[in-house]
Amino acid sequence: MPRGTTLAFIALPLLALSLAYYAQSSSSPLGPAPHLGTGVQFSLALSGLIEYAQAAVQAPFRFKPVEQPEEVVIDTDEYEYTREPRPRFSRKIIAVGDIHGDIGNAERILQMAGVVDENNDWSGKVDVFVQTGDIIDRGDDTIELFNWMEDLREQALAVNGIVLSILGNHEYMNAIGDWRYVLESEKKTFEPRGSRLEAVTTGWLADAWAENYTTAARLPLHGLLGPPNTDYPVPDGSAFARANAGPLSHAAFSFVHGGLAPTYPNLQPFPSAINNLGSSLLHRLRERKPQPQPHPPSSYPGLPAGTTREEARLYGSDGPLWYRGWADEDERKVCRMVDEVLEKTGTRRMVMGHTPQFDSIAARCDGKVLVIDTGISHAYGGALSALSIEYTLEPVKGGGWKEQEIVKALYADHDDELLSVSTRDLENLW
């Protein structure tokens, strides 16, 4: 017999019995029976008994109630957002240029910028750390530096931080076999002796470069635009297409080692067009058998057999590894071309190393071009610096949003410098 029917058969006779007993007790000159209590108390008991009987009868026909959320939720095509309160978003980014084998100065800079703590572990004070290549050469600390970068990558990931690592021309030079800037003292740090060639071609360093490093990076400032290295233009059907076509479009920075030349033909989609070429070239270098002996003392091996024209162009003078035009050419000339490159790459500013400035980070074209190699290695003796980017997007009372970018140069030995402040008022995010 169903549960509800059983309860009804039990409850209804009890109800009838209670009514009869109450009527008999009430007609007595002594009033209601003492064990039934006062009339009010009995009415409450009787009312509860009736409700119980009704519930028992109706139970089989009721749906289980579902607890409703307290906040109103609006469904959109890809996301769910709470209507109120609208959250404030912030992201802090630190970028550091060429390190060139100097772990002492690198540690000092990352501590100064808040990337690491006094133990040189990830501090959790920044959201993203970007290093723009040329960790290797000109110094002895290759092994320590690359191991440290991998440690920081793991530590950051554990607390939702991000480490973005860019390959510089010197990383590629070592993989090719161009060792003109490798110190003899640095070679001796590799054990067993002679294992350096294997490390940079097919061993642990080559593995790290293939897995955790790219030749270019596009870093969206807001998560609505996608994770790091989300392509621009965004592919059709992407979950991030709508945001990248709205008011936040181009709210991103590009990072490469040398620069994105206006004449370079493989700017789109950015950054995958460049990164795919970099991956294929590194793969060709790994597959050489036998690996050529490095130059010097051997002759320069050059790019491997089978290298495509596009791969060779990547490593060419106007490719992202070697280009110096944004840093060296007349500012009025380059500023006429910068917006075209930013438009193609879906970015607002471009950040690069490679061309040492020595005294300070260079901000050109109203901060759209940022050259952050200041020769921080003891091999150069330049300024110990880092680039700081603070991005906020906060709701405005009454509707709309305020977006702000604050770009600073941080220095270990003198006062920080404000490079650019940009504020935008947005009616909505779509």
N, C-alpha and C positions, 0 to 999 in steps of 0.2 A: 504494500500500500504506500502511495506517495507520502512524503514527510508532512506536507501541508495538510492533507486529509486526516492523517493520524492526530496531528495537533488539534485540529478542529473537533474531532470526536472526543478528545479529552477535555478541551476547554469549554465547550458548550454545556455539557451536563453540569460541570462545576459552576458555571454561570447561573443556570436555572436553580440549582440547589442553594446557592448563596442568596438569590432573590427571595426564594421561599422562606429561608431562615430569617432573613431580615424582616420580612412582613410579619412573621410570627412573633419575632422579638419586639417589634415596634408596637404591636397591639397589647403587649403585656403592661400592666400598671407600673412595672419596674423599669419600663423603657427598654432600649436596645440591650441585647445581651452584653455583659461586661467584656467578654473576650473580643467583641467586635469594636470596642472603643466608642468614641463619640460619633455622632451622626456625620460630622465633617470628615473625620478620619475614615469612616466607612465609605463615604461617598468617593473619596480619593482612591481607596482600595478598589472599590467597585469599578470606578472609571478606568483604572489601570488594567483591571481584569478584562473589561470589555475591549479595550484597545489591543490587549494581547490576543484575545479571541479573534478580532478582526484581522490582525496581522497574520495569524496562523492560517486563516482561510485564504487571504489574498496573496500569501507569500509565493506560491508557485507562479503567479502572474506578474510579479514585479521584476524590473531590471535592477541589477546592482548599481547603486549610485557611484558616479565617477567624480573624484575630487578635481575641481577646476583650478587652474593656475591663477595666482593672484594678479599677475601682470598681463596686460593685453599684448598679444604677440601678432605682428604683421607678417604674413608670408609673402616673400618676393620670389622671383624665379630661382635664385640660387641660395638665398640666405634667409634667416629669421632674425628680426631685430625687435628689441623691446621698445615700445613707444616712449616711455619715460622711466627712469631718466636717461637722457642721451649721454653715452659715455665720452669722456675725454681720452684722446689717444696721444701717446708720446713715444718717441723713439730716439735713442741717443746712439750715434755712430762715431767711431774713432777710426781714422785711417793713418797708416804710417808708410813712408816710402822706403827706398833702398836701404837695406841694413848692412850688406856686404861684410859678413863674417865677423861682426862685432856684437857678441851677446851682452857684454857689459853695458854698452850704450843703449842697446835694445831694451834691456831690463829697466834701465833708468827711465826711458821714455814711456814705456807701458805703465810703469808705476805712477809717473807724473800725470799721465792721462786718465788714470783710474781703471785701466783695463785689467791690471793684476794687482794683487795685494803685496804686502812686504815679503811674502814667501814666494812671490812670482807665480801664484796660482790665480785662476780666473776670479775676479772680485765680485761679479754680478752687478757692478755699477753701470755698465754699458750694455746695450742690446746687441750691437754688431761691431765686430772688429775686422777691418780690412787691411791686408798687407799687399802692396802693389808690386811685389816681385823683387828680384835681385837680392835674395838672402845670401846667395853663394858668391864666392870669389873675393879677392882683395884682403881676406882675413882668415883666421885659423878656426873659427867656431862653427863651421858648417854642420857638424854632427849635432852639437848641442842645440843650435838654433832650430833645425828642422825637427828634432825630437820634441823640443819645447812647443813648437807650433802644433804638433799633433796632440800633445797633452792638453793644451788650451782648447783645442777643438772639441775634445771629449768632455772636458770640464764645462765648457759653455753649453754644449748640447744637453747636459744633465739638468741645467736650470733654464732651458729655453733660450739660451744665448746662441749667437751665430759667429763663426769665424769664416771669413771669405779669404781665400788665398789665390793670388794671381801669379802666374809664371812670368818672369822677366826674360829679357834677351840673354842674360847670363845663365839661367837655368837651361835654356835651349842650347846655348853654346857648349855647355858641359856635356849635354846628351849627344850633340853632334860630334864632339871631339876637339873643340876649339878651347884649349886650356891655357891661353896666353896670360890669363889673369889669376891663375891658380898658384898659390904660394907653395914653395917646397915644404915649408913648415906645416902647412895645412894637409898636404899629402900624407905626412907622417902620423896624423891623428887617426887615420883609417887602419884598422887591424882586421885580419892580418895585412901586412905590408903589401901594397899592390892591389888591394880590394876596392880602391876608389873607382876604377874604371867600371867594374861590375855594378857598383852601387848606383852610379848615375846613368847607366844604360839599361840594365835588366834587373837590378837588385832593389834593395829597400827604398832608396831615394826615388828611383824611376817608378816604383809602385805607388809611392805617395803622390808624386806629380800626376800620375794617370788617374788616381782615384779621388784626390782631394783638392786639386788645383785646376784652375781654368786659365785661359788666355785673356778672357774678358769677363766682366760681370756687370749685370744690371740689377741695381738694388732699389726696388720700390720703397717709397717712404712709408706707405700705409699698406697693411695686410690686405685690404680690399682689392689691391692691384695685383696680388699674387705673391708667392714666396720669391726669394732671391733667384735671379736668372730666369724669371718669367719673360718669355719672348715678347718683343714688340716688332711689328704688329702682332697682336694676340690672335692666335688661330681661331677660325670660326668654330663656334660651339664650345669654346673655353668657358669655364665658370667665371673667368675674370674679364671676359670681353666687355660686359656692360660697364663695369667700373672704369676700364681703360679707355672707354669712349666718352666718359662723362667729364665733369669738372675737375676730377683728380687726374685726368690723363696727363702723362709726362711727369707726374710727381715721382721722379726716380733719378738716381745718379748712375753714371757709368764709371767703371773703374778698369783701366788697362795700365800696362807698364809704360809704353811709349806714348801712344796717342792714336786717336781715330782720325786719320787724314781725310779731308774732303774728297780726295781722289781715290780713296780705297774702295774697291768695287763690292766688297762683301759685308756691308753694314747691316743688311737685313736678311732674315729676321735677326734682331739683336737680342742676346749675344750668341745664339746657337750657331749662326753661320760661321762666326769666327771660331767658336769653341770646337765645332765639329772638324774644322780644318786642323786646328791644333792637335786634337786627339788622333786624327789620322796620321799626321806627320810624326808625332811621338811614337805611334805604333810602328811606323816604318823604321824609325831609328832603333827601336827595340829588336826588330826582326833581322837586323843585319847579322850575317854569319860569314866569317867571324867578325866580331866588333873591331873596327880599326883602332890602331894605337893613336893616342892623342897627339895633337900638335900644340906646342913643340914637345919632343924633338922630331917626331915624325911629320910628314907633310900633311897639309890641311886636308881632311877627308871630304869636306863638303856635304851637301845634302845627299841622302841615299838614292840609289837607283830606283826609278819608278816614281819619284816625287812629281806630283802634278803641278801644273802651272799655278793653280790657286794656292797650293801649299807653299810653293816657292814665293809667291807674292806675299803670303802671310809673314814670311821671314825677310821680306824685302824692306827697302828704305822707307816706303810709305805704309808698311804694315804696322799693326798695333804694337809690335815689339820694339821697333827701332825709330818710329817717326818722332821728330823733334819740332815740327813746325809750330805747334801751339805755344811752345816755350821760347823758341828762338826768333821767329819771324816778327816783322813789324806788327804791333798790336792793332793798329787801324786796319791792316790788311786781314789779319786772321779773324777779327771781330765781325767783318762782313760775311764770313763764311760759317761762323759758329752755329747760328740758328738752324741752318740747313742740316747739319750733322745731328744736332739735338732733336730735331723733328724726326729724322729717320730712325734714331735709336730710342725714341720714346722717353727722353730724359730732359731734365732742366739744367743739369750741370755735368761736366766731365772732369774726372780726377785722374791724374797720371803722375808717374815718377820719372825715372830715367835721365832727365836732364837736370843736373845739380844746380840749385840756386844758392847754396852755401849760407847766405845770411838769413833768409826767411822764406816761408812759403809764398809762392807767387799767385795772386788772384788777378786774372785778366778778364776783360770783356764783362765788367760788372759782376765778377764772381762766377761767371759761367764756365770759365776755364781755371782749374786749380792744379798747380804744379807743386807736388809735395815732397820731391826729393831735395833735401837740404844737406846732403853729404854727411849723414849722421855717423857713419863709420869713422873710426880713428884714422883710416886710410885717407880721408879727406879733411877731417877736422871741422866740419860745418856745424850749423846750428842743430841742437837736439830738439826736434819738433814733432808734432802730431796735428792732424786735422780733426777738428771736432764739428759734428753736425747735430744740432738739436732740432727735432721736428715735432710740432704739436698740431693737433686738430681738435678744437674744442667747440662745443655747442654755444650758441649765442642765445641769450634770453629772448624769447619771443619768436625764435626761429632762425634758421641759417647756421653757418659754421664759420669759424675763424681759423685759417691755416697759416702757420708761420714756420720759416726756416731761419735758424741762426747758425752761421758758419764762422768758426773761429780758428785761428792758428794758436796752438798751445806750445809754449817753450819752457824748457827746463832751466834756462839760465837768464831769462829776462821776461818782461811782462807779456801776457797773451795779447793777441791782436784780433779785433773784430774785422772780419773780411766782408761779410755780407749779411743783411737782414732783409727777408722778403716776407710780406704779409698779404694774404688774399682773403677776401670775403666771398663765401660761397652760399648760394641760396639753398642748395641741396647737394647730395653726393652722387646723384644719378643724372 
